[in-house]
Amino acid sequence: MIVRPKPGLWDVAFAIRGSILPRIVGRLVTIAAVSCLAVMAAGQRPDLFSRIGTTPFTLIGIALSIFMSFRNNACYDRWWEGRKLWGSLVIAGRSLARRVVTLEHADQRRFLIGMCGFTAGLAARLRGSGETEEIARRCGSGPWDDAVNPSDSLLRELGRHGLELARDGRVGAIHHSLIEEQLHLLAQVQAGCERIALTPVPFSYSLLLHRTAYIFCLALPFALAGSLGWWTLLPVLLVSYTFFGLDALGDQLEDPFGLEPNDLPLDAMVRTVEREMLSALGMTDLPDPVSPANYVLR
């Protein structure tokens, strides 16, 4: 996630870090080259280019911008839903820490270190790398080592431990139900995140917008070259930057759990949960919070 102060005029004009420009610069160079060819061709055959009107491009541009806004809204909804789910995870972790405060220290540690393992494992699962290893780093070996869904396996073990405490009379029925309620909320968070990660925006919808944006931006110079000459590059590059930028931004927001600059800062949220769980256990030597690097918080 990009974290930087509110930009001034200079930053708005020349900021590169956190901008979508590096991702689309190749496309803009291509459009600029096509625009130059269109202007030179218009100089050779002005009669031919004078017949090309701008009205069709105006109508197509309006329609394309509307459809692209729909896609970007859908992608942003996925991003925001992911952020709300991780906010619920943090709330569940804090609530769990309050629920287990009256338990023996060993039992507290099992639940809260398990919470750290679950959070780190879920982040790794959503990013497709090292889920079991992240859990093992915090919780050691266990049934999750060979499980199909290690994070869910860890939750089951915590639920089983809570049931054992209730059967042994070390916690009351109401206390046990409160602990189980937080574990259930964590399972809901995982299912919600997996729903987002495993259900992309329909490919045909994205492909239609990609193709239409490319065709529109490649054809636009030929509509303007006859009347604007070399000034054609200015409006064409501005329109192309807008359409290609929105398209690329939608691609980033579509998968909010990745490693793109605009994706959610899962590492930072995992560290936040770890610090709070370890603090609840009375530890003072806590890991440092994750800080932004080049305005990007991972």
C-alpha positions in Angstrom: 0.0 0.0 0.0 1.3 3.4 -0.9 1.9 5.6 2.1 3.1 9.2 1.5 2.2 12.7 2.6 -0.5 14.6 0.8 1.2 15.6 -2.5 1.8 19.2 -3.5 1.8 20.5 -7.1 5.4 19.5 -7.7 4.8 16.0 -6.4 1.6 15.6 -8.4 3.5 16.6 -11.6 6.8 14.6 -11.1 6.3 11.9 -8.5 7.3 8.5 -9.9 7.3 6.3 -6.7 3.8 5.2 -6.1 2.7 6.3 -9.6 1.2 3.9 -12.1 3.4 5.5 -14.8 6.3 2.9 -14.7 3.8 0.1 -15.3 2.3 1.7 -18.5 5.3 3.7 -19.9 5.9 1.1 -22.6 2.3 1.5 -23.9 2.6 5.3 -23.9 5.8 5.1 -26.0 4.0 2.9 -28.5 1.1 5.3 -28.7 3.5 8.2 -29.1 5.2 6.4 -32.0 1.8 5.7 -33.7 0.9 9.3 -33.2 4.0 10.5 -34.9 3.3 8.2 -37.8 -0.3 9.5 -38.0 0.9 13.1 -38.1 3.5 12.4 -40.9 0.9 10.5 -42.9 -1.6 13.4 -42.5 1.1 15.7 -43.9 1.3 13.4 -47.0 -2.4 12.9 -47.5 -4.3 15.7 -45.8 -7.4 15.1 -48.0 -7.8 11.6 -46.6 -7.4 12.5 -43.0 -9.8 15.5 -43.2 -12.6 13.0 -43.8 -12.1 11.3 -40.4 -14.4 12.9 -37.9 -13.9 13.0 -34.1 -17.6 12.4 -33.2 -17.4 8.6 -33.2 -14.3 8.8 -30.9 -16.2 11.1 -28.6 -19.0 8.6 -28.2 -16.7 5.6 -27.9 -14.5 7.4 -25.3 -17.5 8.2 -23.2 -18.8 4.6 -23.3 -15.3 3.3 -22.6 -14.8 5.6 -19.6 -18.1 4.5 -18.1 -17.4 0.7 -18.5 -13.9 1.2 -17.2 -15.2 3.0 -14.1 -17.6 0.0 -13.5 -14.6 -2.4 -13.6 -12.5 -0.2 -11.3 -15.3 0.1 -8.8 -15.6 -3.7 -8.8 -11.9 -4.0 -8.2 -11.9 -1.4 -5.5 -14.8 -3.2 -3.8 -12.6 -6.3 -3.7 -9.7 -4.3 -2.2 -11.9 -2.6 0.4 -13.6 -5.9 1.3 -10.2 -7.5 1.8 -9.2 -4.6 4.1 -12.4 -4.9 6.1 -11.8 -8.6 6.6 -8.2 -8.0 7.9 -9.6 -5.3 10.2 -12.0 -8.0 11.5 -9.0 -10.3 12.0 -7.3 -7.7 14.1 -10.4 -7.2 16.2 -10.8 -10.9 16.7 -7.2 -11.2 17.8 -7.6 -8.4 20.4 -10.9 -10.0 21.6 -9.2 -13.4 21.9 -6.4 -11.9 24.0 -9.0 -10.5 26.4 -10.9 -13.8 26.6 -7.9 -15.8 27.6 -6.4 -13.4 30.1 -7.7 -15.4 33.0 -6.2 -18.7 31.8 -2.9 -20.3 32.9 0.1 -18.7 31.2 0.8 -21.9 29.2 -2.8 -21.9 27.9 -2.7 -18.2 27.2 0.5 -18.7 25.2 -0.9 -21.5 23.2 -3.9 -19.4 22.1 -2.0 -16.1 21.4 1.0 -17.7 19.7 -1.5 -19.7 17.7 -3.1 -16.4 16.8 0.2 -15.1 15.5 0.7 -18.3 13.5 -2.7 -18.2 12.0 -2.3 -14.6 10.9 1.1 -15.2 9.3 -0.1 -18.4 7.7 -3.2 -16.8 6.2 -1.1 -14.0 4.7 1.3 -16.5 3.2 -1.6 -18.6 1.9 -3.2 -15.6 0.2 0.1 -14.8 -1.4 0.8 -18.4 -2.4 4.0 -18.9 -0.6 5.2 -20.7 2.5 2.1 -21.1 4.6 3.2 -24.1 6.6 6.7 -22.6 7.1 5.2 -19.3 8.5 3.1 -21.2 10.9 5.9 -23.5 12.0 8.2 -20.5 12.6 5.8 -19.4 15.3 4.0 -22.5 16.5 6.5 -25.3 15.8 5.4 -28.7 14.3 1.8 -29.9 14.5 -1.1 -31.4 12.5 -0.9 -28.4 10.2 2.4 -29.7 8.7 0.7 -32.1 6.4 -2.8 -30.5 6.3 -4.4 -29.4 3.0 -5.3 -26.1 4.7 -2.7 -25.4 7.4 -4.2 -22.2 8.7 -7.6 -23.9 9.2 -5.9 -26.9 10.8 -4.3 -24.5 13.3 -7.7 -23.1 14.2 -9.1 -26.6 14.7 -6.3 -27.3 17.1 -7.0 -24.1 19.1 -10.7 -25.1 19.1 -9.8 -28.6 20.3 -7.7 -27.1 23.1 -10.5 -24.9 24.2 -12.8 -27.9 24.3 -10.3 -29.8 26.5 -10.2 -26.8 28.9 -14.0 -26.8 29.2 -14.1 -30.6 29.7 -11.5 -30.4 32.5 -13.4 -27.6 34.2 -10.6 -25.1 33.7 -13.0 -22.7 31.9 -16.7 -22.4 32.2 -19.2 -23.1 29.4 -19.8 -19.4 28.9 -16.1 -18.6 28.8 -15.5 -21.4 26.4 -18.3 -20.2 24.1 -16.7 -16.7 24.1 -13.3 -18.1 23.0 -15.0 -20.3 20.4 -16.8 -17.2 19.0 -13.5 -15.5 18.2 -12.2 -18.7 16.5 -15.4 -18.8 14.5 -14.8 -15.2 13.4 -11.3 -16.0 12.3 -12.6 -18.9 10.2 -15.1 -16.5 8.6 -12.3 -14.0 7.8 -10.2 -16.8 6.2 -13.2 -17.9 4.1 -13.9 -14.4 3.0 -10.3 -13.7 2.0 -10.2 -17.0 0.1 -13.4 -16.1 -1.7 -11.7 -12.9 -3.0 -8.4 -14.5 -3.8 -9.9 -17.5 -5.7 -12.7 -15.6 -7.6 -11.2 -13.1 -10.0 -13.1 -10.6 -12.1 -14.4 -12.5 -15.1 -11.7 -12.7 -17.7 -13.9 -11.9 -20.6 -14.9 -8.6 -19.0 -11.4 -7.6 -18.4 -10.3 -8.7 -21.9 -13.0 -6.7 -23.5 -11.9 -3.5 -21.8 -8.2 -4.2 -22.5 -8.8 -4.6 -26.2 -11.2 -1.7 -26.5 -8.8 0.7 -24.7 -5.9 -0.4 -26.9 -7.9 0.0 -30.1 -9.3 3.4 -29.1 -5.9 4.8 -28.1 -4.2 3.5 -31.3 -6.9 4.9 -33.5 -7.4 8.3 -31.9 -4.2 9.9 -33.4 -5.6 9.3 -36.9 -8.7 11.3 -36.0 -6.8 14.3 -34.6 -3.7 14.4 -36.8 -5.4 16.2 -39.7 -6.6 19.1 -37.6 -4.0 19.3 -34.8 -0.8 18.3 -36.5 2.1 17.7 -34.0 -0.2 18.9 -31.2 -1.9 15.6 -31.6 0.6 14.0 -29.2 -0.6 16.1 -26.2 -4.3 15.0 -26.1 -3.6 11.5 -27.3 -1.0 10.8 -24.6 -3.2 12.4 -21.9 -6.1 10.2 -22.9 -3.9 7.1 -23.2 -2.3 7.8 -19.8 -5.8 8.0 -18.2 -7.2 4.9 -19.8 -4.1 2.7 -19.5 -3.5 4.0 -15.9 -7.0 3.1 -14.8 -6.7 -0.2 -16.5 -3.4 -1.0 -14.8 -4.7 0.2 -11.4 -7.7 -2.1 -11.7 -5.4 -5.0 -12.4 -3.6 -4.2 -9.1 -6.7 -3.7 -7.0 -8.3 -6.9 -8.4 -6.0 -9.0 -6.3 -5.6 -7.1 -3.0 -3.4 -9.7 -1.3 -0.4 -9.6 -3.8 2.9 -7.7 -3.7 2.0 -4.8 -6.0 2.5 -1.2 -4.6 -1.3 -0.7 -4.2 -2.0 -4.1 -2.6 -2.9 -4.4 1.1 0.0 -4.3 3.6 -0.3 -7.8 4.9 3.2 -7.9 6.4 2.5 -4.8 8.4 -0.8 -6.2 9.7 0.7 -9.5 10.6 3.4 -7.6 12.5 0.7 -5.5 14.3 -1.1 -8.7 15.4 2.2 -10.3 16.6 3.2 -7.2 18.6 -0.2 -7.1 20.3 -0.4 -10.8 21.1 3.2 -10.9 22.5 2.5 -7.7 24.5 -0.7 -9.4 25.9 1.6 -12.3 27.1 3.7 -9.7 29.0 6.7 -9.7 26.7 8.6 -6.4 26.3 11.1 -7.4 23.6 8.7 -6.9 20.7 9.5 -6.9 16.9 9.6 -3.5 15.3 6.6 -2.4 13.3 7.0 -2.7 9.5 7.9 0.7 8.0 7.3 1.9 4.5 10.1 1.5 2.0 10.1 4.1 -0.8 6.5 5.1 0.3 5.3 1.4 -0.1 4.1 -0.4 3.0 4.1 -4.2 2.5 
